[in-house]
C-alpha cells in the first residue's frame, strides 16, 4: 500500500515541478526581454533577471536529477 502512495506522490510532485519549470522559464524570458529593451537597466532589474535565471536553472537541474521527460508533460 505504501509503494502505491509513494508513486502517486512522486508523480504529483513531478507534475508540479514541470509546471514551475515552465512558469520560471517564461519569467526568465520576460526579464531578459525587459533588460534587452531597456537603455540603461537599473540594478534592481538586473538583480531580478539573475534571480529568475537562477530559479530556472535550479528547476531544470532538479528535473534532470529526477530523470523527467519534459516532452510528455507538454
VEXDREN-96600 format. One record per residue (C-alpha): residue number from 1; residue in one letter; chain; x, y, z. Coordinates in steps of 0.001 Angstrom, whole numbers, padded with zeros to 6 digits, always signed. Example, Ala and Ser with C-alpha at 12.3 -4.5 7.8 and 13.67 -1.06 7.14 Angstrom:
% residues 2
{r 1 'A' 'A' {+012300 -004500 +007800}}
{r 2 'S' 'A' {+013670 -001060 +007140}}
% end
This chain:
% residues 74
{r 1 'X' 'A' {+000000 +000000 +000000}}
{r 2 'X' 'A' {+002835 +002389 +000837}}
{r 3 'X' 'A' {+004513 +001924 -002560}}
{r 4 'X' 'A' {+001385 +002995 -004428}}
{r 5 'X' 'A' {+001105 +006152 -002331}}
{r 6 'X' 'A' {+004790 +006933 -002855}}
{r 7 'X' 'A' {+004431 +006538 -006628}}
{r 8 'X' 'A' {+001347 +008768 -006661}}
{r 9 'X' 'A' {+003066 +011444 -004594}}
{r 10 'X' 'A' {+006152 +011348 -006796}}
{r 11 'X' 'A' {+004038 +011771 -009931}}
{r 12 'X' 'A' {+002147 +014656 -008333}}
{r 13 'X' 'A' {+005321 +016473 -007325}}
{r 14 'X' 'A' {+006899 +015788 -010715}}
{r 15 'X' 'A' {+003925 +017487 -012360}}
{r 16 'X' 'A' {+004270 +020477 -010034}}
{r 17 'X' 'A' {+007997 +020660 -010769}}
{r 18 'X' 'A' {+007428 +020705 -014519}}
{r 19 'X' 'A' {+004717 +023337 -014118}}
{r 20 'X' 'A' {+007064 +025521 -012068}}
{r 21 'X' 'A' {+009839 +024937 -014595}}
{r 22 'X' 'A' {+007711 +026274 -017451}}
{r 23 'X' 'A' {+006488 +029237 -015381}}
{r 24 'X' 'A' {+010021 +030132 -014411}}
{r 25 'X' 'A' {+011230 +029848 -017993}}
{r 26 'X' 'A' {+008548 +032321 -019060}}
{r 27 'X' 'A' {+009516 +034657 -016218}}
{r 28 'X' 'A' {+013200 +034457 -017128}}
{r 29 'X' 'A' {+012448 +035190 -020793}}
{r 30 'X' 'A' {+010229 +038119 -019774}}
{r 31 'X' 'A' {+013026 +039548 -017631}}
{r 32 'X' 'A' {+015567 +039092 -020438}}
{r 33 'X' 'A' {+013341 +040953 -022895}}
{r 34 'X' 'A' {+012858 +043746 -020380}}
{r 35 'X' 'A' {+016625 +044149 -019984}}
{r 36 'X' 'A' {+017188 +043980 -023754}}
{r 37 'X' 'A' {+014634 +046727 -024385}}
{r 38 'X' 'A' {+015981 +048979 -021644}}
{r 39 'X' 'A' {+018511 +051633 -022488}}
{r 40 'X' 'A' {+020001 +051602 -019013}}
{r 41 'X' 'A' {+018515 +048817 -016893}}
{r 42 'X' 'A' {+018544 +049573 -013193}}
{r 43 'X' 'A' {+020367 +047434 -010673}}
{r 44 'X' 'A' {+017049 +046112 -009410}}
{r 45 'X' 'A' {+016003 +044925 -012888}}
{r 46 'X' 'A' {+019355 +043198 -013385}}
{r 47 'X' 'A' {+019000 +041608 -009960}}
{r 48 'X' 'A' {+015545 +040278 -010847}}
{r 49 'X' 'A' {+016976 +038848 -014073}}
{r 50 'X' 'A' {+019694 +036993 -012162}}
{r 51 'X' 'A' {+017176 +035654 -009649}}
{r 52 'X' 'A' {+014851 +034450 -012399}}
{r 53 'X' 'A' {+017753 +032778 -014203}}
{r 54 'X' 'A' {+018951 +031072 -011008}}
{r 55 'X' 'A' {+015458 +029770 -010233}}
{r 56 'X' 'A' {+015004 +028458 -013762}}
{r 57 'X' 'A' {+018317 +026603 -013709}}
{r 58 'X' 'A' {+017502 +025214 -010259}}
{r 59 'X' 'A' {+014239 +023741 -011544}}
{r 60 'X' 'A' {+015965 +022473 -014665}}
{r 61 'X' 'A' {+018668 +020769 -012621}}
{r 62 'X' 'A' {+016060 +019215 -010340}}
{r 63 'X' 'A' {+014087 +017872 -013327}}
{r 64 'X' 'A' {+017270 +016425 -014791}}
{r 65 'X' 'A' {+018156 +014824 -011466}}
{r 66 'X' 'A' {+014721 +013181 -011337}}
{r 67 'X' 'A' {+015124 +011963 -014964}}
{r 68 'X' 'A' {+011916 +013667 -016087}}
{r 69 'X' 'A' {+010976 +013617 -019740}}
{r 70 'X' 'A' {+009638 +017113 -020329}}
{r 71 'X' 'A' {+008059 +016270 -023693}}
{r 72 'X' 'A' {+005407 +014072 -022099}}
{r 73 'X' 'A' {+004251 +016906 -019832}}
{r 74 'X' 'A' {+003586 +019478 -022548}}
% end
